[in-house]
């Protein structure tokens, strides 16, 4: 029972994180220059007012998106394997 709740909470957090990370950048230059610094403001989960500003290079943002997708796929695969 606790495992299901923990898995559900992780899935919700990953979906929220991937939604934030999947937002397209405002400039087309970030795809051509992986070292360009990009800053984004992210809404904190559970609060209407709290925000966090994160700055990474375009390459790091791409890696974060890839990791979020990989984690979501892993959770979905585990859920399907457990028969839930």
C-alpha positions as CSV (number, residue, x, y, z in Angstrom):
1,X,0.0,0.0,0.0
2,X,2.8,2.4,0.9
3,X,4.7,1.4,-2.2
4,X,1.7,2.3,-4.4
5,X,1.4,5.7,-2.8
6,X,5.1,6.3,-3.1
7,X,5.0,5.3,-6.7
8,X,2.1,7.5,-7.4
9,X,3.7,10.5,-5.7
10,X,6.9,9.9,-7.8
11,X,4.9,9.7,-11.0
12,X,3.1,12.9,-10.2
13,X,6.4,14.7,-9.4
14,X,8.0,13.4,-12.6
15,X,5.1,14.4,-14.8
16,X,5.1,17.9,-13.3
17,X,8.9,18.1,-13.8
18,X,8.7,16.9,-17.4
19,X,6.0,19.4,-18.2
20,X,8.2,22.2,-17.0
21,X,11.3,20.8,-18.8
22,X,9.4,20.1,-22.0
23,X,8.5,23.8,-22.5
24,X,10.1,25.0,-25.7
25,X,12.7,27.7,-25.4
26,X,11.9,31.1,-26.6
27,X,14.9,31.5,-28.9
28,X,15.9,29.2,-31.8
29,X,19.6,29.8,-31.1
30,X,19.7,27.4,-28.2
31,X,19.6,24.4,-30.6
32,X,22.6,25.6,-32.5
33,X,24.7,26.6,-29.5
34,X,24.7,23.9,-26.7
35,X,26.7,26.2,-24.4
36,X,24.3,29.0,-24.4
37,X,23.0,29.8,-20.9
38,X,19.2,29.6,-20.5
39,X,17.3,30.6,-17.4
40,X,13.8,29.4,-16.7
41,X,11.4,30.2,-13.8
42,X,9.6,27.1,-12.5
43,X,6.5,26.9,-10.4
44,X,7.0,25.0,-7.1
45,X,4.6,22.1,-6.7
46,X,2.1,22.7,-3.9
47,X,2.3,26.5,-3.9
48,X,0.7,29.1,-6.0
49,X,3.3,31.7,-5.3
50,X,6.6,29.9,-4.8
51,X,8.9,29.9,-7.8
52,X,12.4,28.7,-8.5
53,X,14.8,30.0,-11.1
54,X,17.1,27.5,-12.8
55,X,19.9,28.3,-15.2
56,X,21.5,25.6,-17.3
57,X,23.1,25.4,-20.7
58,X,21.0,24.2,-23.7
59,X,22.8,20.9,-23.5
60,X,22.0,20.5,-19.8
61,X,18.3,21.3,-20.4
62,X,18.2,18.6,-23.2
63,X,19.8,16.1,-20.8
64,X,17.3,16.9,-18.0
65,X,14.4,16.4,-20.5
66,X,15.9,13.0,-21.5
67,X,16.3,11.9,-17.9
68,X,12.7,13.0,-17.0
69,X,11.4,11.0,-20.0
70,X,13.5,8.0,-19.0
71,X,12.2,8.1,-15.4
72,X,8.6,8.3,-16.6
73,X,9.1,5.4,-18.9
74,X,10.7,3.3,-16.1
75,X,7.8,4.0,-13.7
76,X,5.2,3.1,-16.4
77,X,7.1,-0.1,-17.2
78,X,7.3,-1.0,-13.5
79,X,3.6,-0.3,-13.1
80,X,2.7,-2.5,-16.1
81,X,4.9,-5.3,-14.9
82,X,3.2,-5.3,-11.5
83,X,-0.2,-5.6,-13.1
84,X,-1.6,-2.5,-11.6
